Amino acid sequence: MDYENLLYEKDKGIAVVILNRPDKMNALSLALIEELIHLLGSIGGDEKIRVVVIKSRGKAFCSGHDMSEMTGRGPRFYQKLFERCSEMMQLIRHLPQPVIAQVQGIATAAGCQLAASCDLTIASEDARFATPGVKIGLFCSTPMVPVTRAVGRKKALEMLLTGDMMTASEAERCGLINRAVPSDVLEREVESLATKIAQASPLVVQIGKKAFYSQLEMEESTAYAYTARVIALNAMADDAQEGMSAFLEKRQPFWKGK
């Protein structure tokens, strides 16, 4: 598939997905969302890809939904737009590979949702985050799902009710992002993180990502019972046996992905 709104690069097990609507501040048009669903689905089935990075061209990471296509439309369009966007966000969570957001400029509304939906987020120190829909009469109902799970109820509700911008340093403090770094090292920081994750067994990372999200909503004893089963099965995998043997033999492991 040829993408009109995305660029795609792949090297050494790291896939880089680039939002390519800089003139629109990388707003999520329905066409862009459909392309992301297609590309992410393809990446999820590629066993050679260990890590995914989502970033963007231009001054903004993502300004949210494209307002220019959202006025005067019928109910079917709105339903499709928000359902497909929600599907895309959940697809990120369900990918076997970890997904890192690389954020510069603003990440607002559905752009903030995208940053929060990624497994890890690194931002430049001058980045800003907001869920400002309340200011234009369109409450950020879908963005609040991952944002609330990232920052907690009180901070999320404050963001949603005021629409105020949050600095990168505050976003780091409240858990919306992993860390804020100087803009001139942002690319290098994300590449370093992706490379580090890509060195692990892809099977084990896949097991771990799935288990992490599965146990989050469980009661503690249920979570322990579930993760005990997961780690027991993990221990029998070839890569786990290889990793433990390599540790005891003081050598680098050789991963088979099984």
KOLVOSE-576296 format. One record per residue (C-alpha): residue number from 1; x, y, z. Coordinates in pm, whole numbers, always signed. Layout:
N
@nr = NUM east = X north = Y up = Z
...
END
This chain:
258
@nr = 1 east = +0 north = +0 up = +0
@nr = 2 east = +124 north = +349 up = -88
@nr = 3 east = +78 north = +594 up = +198
@nr = 4 east = -12 north = +957 up = +133
@nr = 5 east = +5 north = +1070 up = +496
@nr = 6 east = +282 north = +852 up = +638
@nr = 7 east = +648 north = +779 up = +585
@nr = 8 east = +791 north = +444 up = +689
@nr = 9 east = +1146 north = +332 up = +762
@nr = 10 east = +1283 north = +2 up = +888
@nr = 11 east = +1638 north = -74 up = +1000
@nr = 12 east = +1800 north = -327 up = +1237
@nr = 13 east = +1469 north = -447 up = +1376
@nr = 14 east = +1333 north = -97 up = +1446
@nr = 15 east = +1033 north = +30 up = +1249
@nr = 16 east = +984 north = +408 up = +1232
@nr = 17 east = +637 north = +538 up = +1146
@nr = 18 east = +635 north = +909 up = +1058
@nr = 19 east = +320 north = +1123 up = +1051
@nr = 20 east = +362 north = +1329 up = +735
@nr = 21 east = +111 north = +1614 up = +740
@nr = 22 east = +337 north = +1893 up = +868
@nr = 23 east = +125 north = +2164 up = +702
@nr = 24 east = -173 north = +2041 up = +908
@nr = 25 east = +29 north = +1996 up = +1229
@nr = 26 east = -5 north = +1621 up = +1167
@nr = 27 east = -375 north = +1626 up = +1246
@nr = 28 east = -543 north = +1285 up = +1241
@nr = 29 east = -765 north = +1289 up = +936
@nr = 30 east = -975 north = +978 up = +873
@nr = 31 east = -742 north = +893 up = +583
@nr = 32 east = -437 north = +912 up = +810
@nr = 33 east = -605 north = +696 up = +1071
@nr = 34 east = -690 north = +432 up = +809
@nr = 35 east = -330 north = +433 up = +689
@nr = 36 east = -202 north = +394 up = +1045
@nr = 37 east = -433 north = +98 up = +1103
@nr = 38 east = -308 north = -70 up = +786
@nr = 39 east = +61 north = -4 up = +852
@nr = 40 east = +53 north = -98 up = +1220
@nr = 41 east = -132 north = -418 up = +1135
@nr = 42 east = +141 north = -503 up = +886
@nr = 43 east = +415 north = -425 up = +1140
@nr = 44 east = +248 north = -645 up = +1401
@nr = 45 east = +281 north = -944 up = +1172
@nr = 46 east = +647 north = -883 up = +1088
@nr = 47 east = +862 north = -1100 up = +1316
@nr = 48 east = +1177 north = -914 up = +1213
@nr = 49 east = +1055 north = -593 up = +1377
@nr = 50 east = +1146 north = -568 up = +1745
@nr = 51 east = +1044 north = -210 up = +1830
@nr = 52 east = +823 north = +59 up = +1673
@nr = 53 east = +881 north = +434 up = +1691
@nr = 54 east = +602 north = +680 up = +1608
@nr = 55 east = +717 north = +1033 up = +1531
@nr = 56 east = +625 north = +1316 up = +1296
@nr = 57 east = +759 north = +1573 up = +1052
@nr = 58 east = +735 north = +1941 up = +1123
@nr = 59 east = +693 north = +2149 up = +1435
@nr = 60 east = +408 north = +1951 up = +1594
@nr = 61 east = +384 north = +1587 up = +1696
@nr = 62 east = +6 north = +1580 up = +1645
@nr = 63 east = -259 north = +1847 up = +1699
@nr = 64 east = -550 north = +1601 up = +1728
@nr = 65 east = -834 north = +1536 up = +1486
@nr = 66 east = -851 north = +1737 up = +1165
@nr = 67 east = -1111 north = +2005 up = +1238
@nr = 68 east = -1140 north = +2093 up = +868
@nr = 69 east = -1322 north = +1764 up = +798
@nr = 70 east = -1535 north = +1764 up = +1114
@nr = 71 east = -1796 north = +2035 up = +1057
@nr = 72 east = -2135 north = +1976 up = +901
@nr = 73 east = -2099 north = +1600 up = +877
@nr = 74 east = -2361 north = +1335 up = +947
@nr = 75 east = -2372 north = +1086 up = +1236
@nr = 76 east = -2224 north = +802 up = +1031
@nr = 77 east = -1907 north = +1000 up = +962
@nr = 78 east = -1855 north = +1095 up = +1327
@nr = 79 east = -1922 north = +741 up = +1446
@nr = 80 east = -1678 north = +597 up = +1194
@nr = 81 east = -1411 north = +858 up = +1268
@nr = 82 east = -1405 north = +801 up = +1643
@nr = 83 east = -1450 north = +425 up = +1622
@nr = 84 east = -1162 north = +389 up = +1376
@nr = 85 east = -944 north = +621 up = +1583
@nr = 86 east = -1018 north = +417 up = +1896
@nr = 87 east = -937 north = +100 up = +1703
@nr = 88 east = -604 north = +247 up = +1597
@nr = 89 east = -513 north = +349 up = +1953
@nr = 90 east = -597 north = +2 up = +2085
@nr = 91 east = -400 north = -158 up = +1803
@nr = 92 east = -89 north = +12 up = +1941
@nr = 93 east = -146 north = -157 up = +2276
@nr = 94 east = -209 north = -495 up = +2115
@nr = 95 east = +97 north = -494 up = +1892
@nr = 96 east = +349 north = -757 up = +2002
@nr = 97 east = +627 north = -497 up = +1973
@nr = 98 east = +676 north = -209 up = +2218
@nr = 99 east = +583 north = +129 up = +2067
@nr = 100 east = +773 north = +448 up = +2152
@nr = 101 east = +631 north = +794 up = +2083
@nr = 102 east = +884 north = +1064 up = +1995
@nr = 103 east = +715 north = +1396 up = +2072
@nr = 104 east = +816 north = +1745 up = +1970
@nr = 105 east = +604 north = +2060 up = +1968
@nr = 106 east = +246 north = +1999 up = +2071
@nr = 107 east = +54 north = +1679 up = +2138
@nr = 108 east = -304 north = +1793 up = +2187
@nr = 109 east = -647 north = +1622 up = +2199
@nr = 110 east = -616 north = +1300 up = +1995
@nr = 111 east = -244 north = +1380 up = +1962
@nr = 112 east = -215 north = +1364 up = +2340
@nr = 113 east = -420 north = +1044 up = +2320
@nr = 114 east = -169 north = +902 up = +2073
@nr = 115 east = +127 north = +987 up = +2295
@nr = 116 east = -49 north = +835 up = +2598
@nr = 117 east = -147 north = +521 up = +2405
@nr = 118 east = +211 north = +438 up = +2311
@nr = 119 east = +392 north = +210 up = +2553
@nr = 120 east = +673 north = +459 up = +2612
@nr = 121 east = +700 north = +831 up = +2534
@nr = 122 east = +1007 north = +1051 up = +2509
@nr = 123 east = +951 north = +1422 up = +2450
@nr = 124 east = +1159 north = +1729 up = +2390
@nr = 125 east = +1177 north = +1971 up = +2681
@nr = 126 east = +978 north = +2231 up = +2488
@nr = 127 east = +693 north = +1990 up = +2405
@nr = 128 east = +343 north = +2068 up = +2533
@nr = 129 east = +46 north = +1842 up = +2604
@nr = 130 east = -324 north = +1918 up = +2640
@nr = 131 east = -678 north = +1784 up = +2603
@nr = 132 east = -837 north = +2117 up = +2502
@nr = 133 east = -1160 north = +1995 up = +2345
@nr = 134 east = -1370 north = +2156 up = +2618
@nr = 135 east = -1266 north = +2496 up = +2481
@nr = 136 east = -1428 north = +2429 up = +2142
@nr = 137 east = -1738 north = +2245 up = +2264
@nr = 138 east = -1606 north = +1894 up = +2198
@nr = 139 east = -1504 north = +1724 up = +2522
@nr = 140 east = -1200 north = +1498 up = +2480
@nr = 141 east = -1394 north = +1185 up = +2572
@nr = 142 east = -1183 north = +931 up = +2383
@nr = 143 east = -845 north = +1090 up = +2468
@nr = 144 east = -935 north = +1070 up = +2836
@nr = 145 east = -923 north = +688 up = +2825
@nr = 146 east = -542 north = +648 up = +2794
@nr = 147 east = -466 north = +983 up = +2961
@nr = 148 east = -657 north = +887 up = +3277
@nr = 149 east = -477 north = +553 up = +3288
@nr = 150 east = -143 north = +730 up = +3256
@nr = 151 east = -177 north = +1020 up = +3499
@nr = 152 east = -460 north = +924 up = +3734
@nr = 153 east = -809 north = +1060 up = +3783
@nr = 154 east = -744 north = +1396 up = +3948
@nr = 155 east = -481 north = +1521 up = +3707
@nr = 156 east = -665 north = +1383 up = +3404
@nr = 157 east = -989 north = +1552 up = +3501
@nr = 158 east = -809 north = +1882 up = +3554
@nr = 159 east = -658 north = +1853 up = +3204
@nr = 160 east = -996 north = +1765 up = +3054
@nr = 161 east = -1197 north = +2037 up = +3232
@nr = 162 east = -951 north = +2323 up = +3177
@nr = 163 east = -788 north = +2230 up = +2847
@nr = 164 east = -471 north = +2396 up = +2975
@nr = 165 east = -133 north = +2314 up = +2827
@nr = 166 east = +101 north = +2094 up = +3030
@nr = 167 east = +477 north = +2137 up = +3004
@nr = 168 east = +699 north = +1841 up = +2928
@nr = 169 east = +851 north = +1854 up = +3275
@nr = 170 east = +504 north = +1837 up = +3434
@nr = 171 east = +408 north = +1557 up = +3195
@nr = 172 east = +712 north = +1365 up = +3316
@nr = 173 east = +629 north = +1425 up = +3682
@nr = 174 east = +271 north = +1301 up = +3647
@nr = 175 east = +360 north = +996 up = +3435
@nr = 176 east = +221 north = +1102 up = +3098
@nr = 177 east = +568 north = +1063 up = +2946
@nr = 178 east = +879 north = +873 up = +3049
@nr = 179 east = +1113 north = +1169 up = +3025
@nr = 180 east = +1178 north = +1507 up = +2868
@nr = 181 east = +1513 north = +1570 up = +2700
@nr = 182 east = +1673 north = +1862 up = +2515
@nr = 183 east = +1539 north = +1887 up = +2161
@nr = 184 east = +1883 north = +1840 up = +2007
@nr = 185 east = +1918 north = +1493 up = +2163
@nr = 186 east = +1557 north = +1375 up = +2125
@nr = 187 east = +1624 north = +1164 up = +1816
@nr = 188 east = +1934 north = +1009 up = +1973
@nr = 189 east = +1754 north = +935 up = +2301
@nr = 190 east = +1469 north = +754 up = +2127
@nr = 191 east = +1707 north = +560 up = +1905
@nr = 192 east = +1910 north = +454 up = +2209
@nr = 193 east = +1599 north = +335 up = +2393
@nr = 194 east = +1468 north = +146 up = +2090
@nr = 195 east = +1805 north = -18 up = +2030
@nr = 196 east = +1828 north = -128 up = +2394
@nr = 197 east = +1483 north = -290 up = +2383
@nr = 198 east = +1558 north = -453 up = +2046
@nr = 199 east = +1849 north = -642 up = +2206
@nr = 200 east = +1613 north = -853 up = +2417
@nr = 201 east = +1439 north = -1170 up = +2303
@nr = 202 east = +1141 north = -1064 up = +2089
@nr = 203 east = +937 north = -1351 up = +2230
@nr = 204 east = +1004 north = -1250 up = +2588
@nr = 205 east = +926 north = -883 up = +2517
@nr = 206 east = +601 north = -986 up = +2352
@nr = 207 east = +506 north = -1202 up = +2651
@nr = 208 east = +594 north = -923 up = +2889
@nr = 209 east = +401 north = -649 up = +2708
@nr = 210 east = +86 north = -860 up = +2689
@nr = 211 east = +110 north = -962 up = +3054
@nr = 212 east = +176 north = -606 up = +3168
@nr = 213 east = -148 north = -470 up = +3024
@nr = 214 east = -349 north = -778 up = +3117
@nr = 215 east = -263 north = -758 up = +3487
@nr = 216 east = -319 north = -384 up = +3526
@nr = 217 east = -694 north = -405 up = +3585
@nr = 218 east = -681 north = -724 up = +3795
@nr = 219 east = -718 north = -749 up = +4171
@nr = 220 east = -379 north = -821 up = +4328
@nr = 221 east = -424 north = -1191 up = +4405
@nr = 222 east = -573 north = -1250 up = +4058
@nr = 223 east = -279 north = -1066 up = +3903
@nr = 224 east = -31 north = -1283 up = +4091
@nr = 225 east = -209 north = -1603 up = +3987
@nr = 226 east = -213 north = -1487 up = +3625
@nr = 227 east = +150 north = -1373 up = +3614
@nr = 228 east = +267 north = -1693 up = +3789
@nr = 229 east = +119 north = -1890 up = +3499
@nr = 230 east = +275 north = -1652 up = +3247
@nr = 231 east = +626 north = -1672 up = +3394
@nr = 232 east = +607 north = -2049 up = +3432
@nr = 233 east = +530 north = -2084 up = +3060
@nr = 234 east = +795 north = -1824 up = +2981
@nr = 235 east = +1056 north = -2025 up = +3173
@nr = 236 east = +1004 north = -2321 up = +2940
@nr = 237 east = +1068 north = -2117 up = +2624
@nr = 238 east = +1390 north = -2178 up = +2435
@nr = 239 east = +1494 north = -1815 up = +2477
@nr = 240 east = +1448 north = -1828 up = +2854
@nr = 241 east = +1659 north = -2142 up = +2880
@nr = 242 east = +1921 north = -1984 up = +2654
@nr = 243 east = +1920 north = -1661 up = +2854
@nr = 244 east = +1967 north = -1837 up = +3188
@nr = 245 east = +2241 north = -2059 up = +3045
@nr = 246 east = +2419 north = -1757 up = +2897
@nr = 247 east = +2404 north = -1580 up = +3232
@nr = 248 east = +2557 north = -1878 up = +3414
@nr = 249 east = +2820 north = -1923 up = +3144
@nr = 250 east = +2900 north = -1548 up = +3139
@nr = 251 east = +2837 north = -1506 up = +2766
@nr = 252 east = +2597 north = -1318 up = +2541
@nr = 253 east = +2270 north = -1502 up = +2468
@nr = 254 east = +2164 north = -1600 up = +2118
@nr = 255 east = +1792 north = -1544 up = +2075
@nr = 256 east = +1579 north = -1769 up = +1855
@nr = 257 east = +1250 north = -1594 up = +1919
@nr = 258 east = +1085 north = -1909 up = +2052
END
